[in-house]
Amino acid sequence: MEIRKTAIEELDTVMELYAAARAFMVDTGNPRQWAARNWPPRALIAQDIAQGKSYVCEAEGTLLAVFFYDYGYRVDPCYDVIEDGEWRNDEPYGVVHRIAAKAGSGAGKACINWAFAQCGHLRIDTHGDNQVMQRTLRKLGFEKRGIIHVKEDSDPRIAFEKC
């Protein structure tokens, strides 16, 4: 598997990955995180691509996953306030958002491992109903750090960190 920046010409295929991920979430008991709002919107993904922060994972010419990755100080303002816990430190960190992978491909784990290898300090969050992602993050060595809130909806998110 190769991970590289997403090309704008791949936007339609990327949106198909997101549609499949929304259906998978519903099927696995997580109907509110993305499906309730048809998240993420195409315009946001196009913006991620234009800013060079969207990445895909491909194997043999087939896109298996897509995700947002960024790194730095305060790269995600929703992480500024954490409830019922705390971050391990205030050093620069990477974030992964909007990750969607073909079920059973192993690409989701590959993307998260790639992002961690880039920075050595990664934060990620997920909806309380997303048991699949929570299990994956724990298997990859992430620790639950507390609760954060996103601007997109009123559902709290479980915040994880690995460093």
C-alpha positions in Angstrom: 0.0 0.0 0.0 1.1 3.5 -0.9 0.0 6.7 0.9 0.2 9.9 -1.1 -1.6 13.3 -1.4 -5.0 13.2 -3.0 -5.3 14.6 -6.6 -8.3 16.7 -7.3 -9.1 14.4 -10.3 -9.8 11.7 -7.7 -12.6 13.6 -5.9 -15.4 11.5 -7.3 -13.7 8.3 -6.2 -12.9 9.7 -2.8 -16.6 10.7 -2.3 -17.6 7.1 -3.2 -15.3 6.0 -0.3 -17.0 8.4 2.0 -20.5 7.1 0.9 -19.4 3.5 1.6 -18.0 4.6 5.0 -21.3 6.2 5.9 -23.2 3.0 5.0 -20.7 1.0 7.0 -21.1 3.2 10.0 -24.9 2.8 9.9 -24.6 -0.9 9.6 -22.2 -1.1 12.6 -24.4 1.0 15.0 -23.1 4.5 14.3 -25.8 6.3 12.4 -25.2 9.8 13.7 -21.6 10.6 13.2 -21.6 11.0 9.4 -24.8 9.6 7.9 -27.2 12.0 9.7 -25.6 15.0 8.0 -24.2 13.3 4.8 -20.7 14.2 6.2 -18.2 15.1 5.0 -19.4 17.5 2.3 -17.8 17.5 -1.1 -16.7 21.2 -0.8 -14.7 20.4 2.4 -12.9 17.5 0.7 -12.1 19.6 -2.3 -10.7 22.2 0.1 -8.6 19.5 1.9 -7.2 18.5 -1.4 -6.4 22.1 -2.5 -4.6 22.7 0.8 -2.5 19.5 0.4 -4.0 17.9 3.5 -6.0 15.1 2.0 -4.2 11.8 1.5 -5.2 8.5 -0.1 -4.0 5.0 0.4 -3.9 2.9 -2.8 -2.8 -0.6 -3.8 -2.4 -1.7 -7.4 -4.1 1.4 -8.7 -7.2 1.1 -6.4 -8.0 3.7 -3.8 -8.6 1.9 -0.5 -8.8 4.9 1.9 -8.8 8.6 2.3 -8.0 10.9 5.2 -7.1 14.4 6.4 -3.7 14.9 8.0 -2.1 18.0 9.4 0.7 18.7 11.9 1.8 21.6 14.1 0.8 23.7 17.1 -3.0 24.0 17.7 -3.8 22.5 14.3 -7.3 21.7 15.5 -9.0 24.3 17.7 -11.6 21.8 18.8 -8.7 20.1 20.8 -8.1 23.3 22.8 -10.7 22.3 25.3 -10.8 18.8 26.6 -13.2 17.6 29.3 -12.9 14.7 31.7 -9.2 14.4 31.0 -6.2 16.1 29.6 -3.7 15.8 26.8 -0.3 14.4 27.6 1.5 17.5 26.6 1.3 20.8 24.6 3.9 19.9 22.0 3.1 20.0 18.3 0.9 17.1 17.2 -0.6 15.6 14.1 -4.3 15.0 13.6 -6.2 12.6 11.5 -9.8 13.4 10.5 -12.3 12.2 8.0 -10.7 8.8 7.6 -12.7 6.4 5.4 -11.4 3.0 4.3 -12.7 0.0 2.5 -13.8 -2.5 5.1 -11.5 -5.3 5.6 -8.7 -3.8 3.5 -6.4 -2.9 6.5 -6.0 0.5 4.8 -7.4 2.4 7.7 -4.8 1.1 10.1 -2.1 1.7 7.5 -3.2 5.4 7.2 -3.2 5.9 11.0 0.2 4.2 11.3 1.6 6.4 8.5 0.3 9.6 10.1 1.9 8.6 13.5 5.2 7.8 11.7 5.2 11.3 10.3 5.0 13.1 13.6 5.4 10.7 16.6 2.5 12.5 18.4 -1.0 12.0 17.0 -4.4 13.1 18.2 -7.7 11.7 16.8 -11.3 11.7 17.9 -14.4 9.7 17.2 -18.1 9.5 18.0 -19.1 7.5 21.1 -21.2 5.2 18.8 -18.2 4.4 16.6 -17.1 1.2 18.4 -15.2 0.0 15.3 -12.8 3.1 15.4 -12.5 3.0 19.1 -11.3 -0.7 19.0 -8.9 0.1 16.2 -7.4 3.0 18.0 -6.9 1.0 21.2 -5.3 -1.8 19.2 -2.9 0.7 17.6 -1.8 1.9 21.1 -3.9 5.1 21.4 -5.1 6.1 24.8 -8.5 7.7 25.6 -7.7 11.2 26.9 -11.1 12.8 27.4 -14.1 14.4 25.6 -13.9 17.1 23.0 -16.6 18.9 21.0 -16.6 19.7 17.3 -18.4 22.6 15.6 -20.2 20.4 13.1 -22.7 19.0 15.5 -23.6 18.7 19.2 -22.5 15.1 19.8 -19.4 14.9 22.0 -16.3 13.0 20.7 -14.0 10.7 22.4 -10.4 12.1 22.1 -7.5 9.7 21.7 -3.8 10.4 21.7 -0.6 8.5 21.0 2.9 9.9 21.6 
